[in-house]
Amino acid sequence: MHTAILRRPLAGAALLILLTAAAGSLSGCIGLAIGAGATAGIAAAEERGAKNAANDKGIELAVADVLFRTDLGLYHKIDVNVYEGRTMLTGAVQTQEQHDEVIRLVWSASDRITEVIDEIQIAPSGDLVDFSNDAWISSQLRLKIAGDRDIVDINYTIDTVNRVVYLIGLAQDEKELMRVTDYARTIKGVRKVVSHVWLKTDPRRRPV
């Protein structure tokens, strides 16, 4: 399946999203930080900055909410990772109809979404996602890049589905991005690495 990237023109200046403890109730497929204080501290160290990070978290929460309220089954099957408005969808559904419904719901969730990166796999009912193995692969890659002083690992988001590693975020330069993807390729069991990481100097980046 080829990646589909759907873009929406950037809306007006986004409001800073205040994260509250209530976000914990939406902890299904989206990894949520524990506590607004911890989130703010991490965001301040990221290349995208605290305001972009808060805006992205708001989009993730909005998408989680619309999936949760509309179809609990889809909510549990889809992972959503947002970086500067670019919304990457991963996971696996059984039919094209389910896939199309997810895309529709995601676009309806927030006008701050600038593009949807469609990496949803369509798998027959007999093809089960090996969540434990995928989680192990993601954790191994996170450990490898965290231990490399030449990589600013906080700028990368990692997700693995059926042994395919998906990356989104910002790289300092081409050399750093190559180190990250090389680490991913060397992990046992990885079938493919798909990168949606931009360089921090990419002219397509648009401030909040």
Buried (B, 14 or more C-beta within 10 A) or exposed (E): EEEEEBEBEBEEEBEEBEBEEEBEEBEBBBEBBEBBEEBBEEBEEBBBBBBBBBBBBBBBBBBBBBBBEBBEEBBEBBBBBBBBBBBBBBBBBBEEEBBEBBBEBBBEBBBBBBBBBBBBBBBEEEEEBBEEBBEBBBEBBBEBBEEBEEBBBBBBBBBBBBBBBBBBBBBBEEEBBEBBBEBBEEBEEBEEBBBBBBBBEEEEBEEB
